[in-house]
Amino acid sequence: MYAPAEPALSLDLLLTSPRGDLPSLVAPWNPTRLVAFDSGKSALWGALRAACLGRGDELLVPAYVFHAVLDPALALGLTCRFYRVTTAIEPDLDDLTAKIGARTRALLLVHYFGFPGPSRALRQLCDERGLLLIEDCAHALFGSGGDGPLGSVGDLSVFSLKKILPVPGGGILVINNPNLTFTDHLSAPSARDVLSRLVGRILNSAEAVSGWSVKARLLSSHEFRRLLARRVKPRQARFDQGLNIISAAIARRVDPSEVTRRRRANYTRLLEDLPAPGWIRPVFPDLPRGVSPFCFPIYVENRDRVQDYLLRRGIHARVYWDVAELPAGALEQCPDTASILERILTLPIHQSIREEHIRRYCLALRGAHLIAGVT
Ligand SMILES: Cc1ncc(COP(=O)(O)O)c(C=O)c1O
């Protein structure tokens, strides 16, 4: 059996008729404007362009973030300053407030793993201090929280389609603030890039159907994963590219309520059946109404050995993120981010995961407890 980290592309989905247009799918709250990009990073670039931010301006960002997310800001000449994220994966509001400086123009709030961050509190802070609020909903498509749909409170919000749907890339910029506008010209992404991503998606889906993954076997050595995390990866070279037509066509066929229903059902089942707490702890022990979870993050002892063990059993558990994947300066400015990075592991609970996968996770985690030497 193989539990893929990402949802599989199915024939059923391809054969359904389109259900609606992208704006109503992504932002069902009547925003000022929606612009479709090639990736979540490009959408973030679009947000910074719409906010007219550039050299000399400072963006306040969480210290717990993948380094490439900040590439669009760096490409535009902005400086990033980091605020602390607690082990409950929430912004430390005191630290964040203390970090606002004379050049700070905007604040990035990430809704980690689909769970809502404190949008209203940050909205109020931004209004008081004259800052723009950018909601990063890359993990949070179709989600909502106590403050309404995720992405509806910020001046701008950005989404990543490929994290939640089986598509070859795509990102959406939502502009909520009527005083902001995006006027840049977007070019089409290269057909070669889109096709190679599509082939990747099809191979992943074939692995999911066959129940066996070469990739999971290769990744089941933590030394190998370390090497991969540390290698210099090709960076996204440009950000001014629009959404490809294949992703748009697939996304329009998705039923958001069904995606959320399946993700929530898997999350709930895992919460109920997870082996006794102690050496494993769910990062989010409750699933509030409206949340469409991206994955199931746990804190676990001997994390790397447990990950090896799960991968060898075909469970594509991922780490968000390795120390080497953090942006330069994040750990220096907020050293205790390390306590998240060292212990976090995530299990897939997306729409292609079934009950038998969840049973397998629980069995494997019990086995990991005995065999991986976790005490
Ligand atoms: C929090 C967050 N925001 C934005 C992005 C960028 O999304 P994309 O990979 O679609 O460019 C990522 C990707 O890792 C992310 O984790």
PDBQT file of the ligand as one rigid body, heavy atoms in Angstrom, charges set to zero:
ROOT
HETATM    1  C1  LIG A 401       3.225  28.773   3.502  1.00  0.00    +0.000 C 
HETATM    2  C2  LIG A 401       3.521  28.743   2.039  1.00  0.00    +0.000 A 
HETATM    3  N1  LIG A 401       3.210  29.806   1.275  1.00  0.00    +0.000 NA
HETATM    4  C3  LIG A 401       3.443  29.815  -0.058  1.00  0.00    +0.000 A 
HETATM    5  C4  LIG A 401       4.013  28.746  -0.699  1.00  0.00    +0.000 A 
HETATM    6  C5  LIG A 401       4.282  28.814  -2.173  1.00  0.00    +0.000 C 
HETATM    7  O1  LIG A 401       3.365  28.062  -2.923  1.00  0.00    +0.000 OA
HETATM    8  P1  LIG A 401       3.799  27.447  -4.352  1.00  0.00    +0.000 P 
HETATM    9  O2  LIG A 401       4.603  26.205  -4.050  1.00  0.00    +0.000 OA
HETATM   10  O3  LIG A 401       2.510  27.171  -5.049  1.00  0.00    +0.000 OA
HETATM   11  O4  LIG A 401       4.619  28.476  -5.032  1.00  0.00    +0.000 OA
HETATM   12  C6  LIG A 401       4.368  27.628   0.051  1.00  0.00    +0.000 A 
HETATM   13  C7  LIG A 401       5.039  26.481  -0.595  1.00  0.00    +0.000 C 
HETATM   14  O5  LIG A 401       5.801  25.756   0.003  1.00  0.00    +0.000 OA
HETATM   15  C8  LIG A 401       4.092  27.601   1.444  1.00  0.00    +0.000 A 
HETATM   16  O6  LIG A 401       4.392  26.533   2.201  1.00  0.00    +0.000 OA
ENDROOT
TORSDOF 0
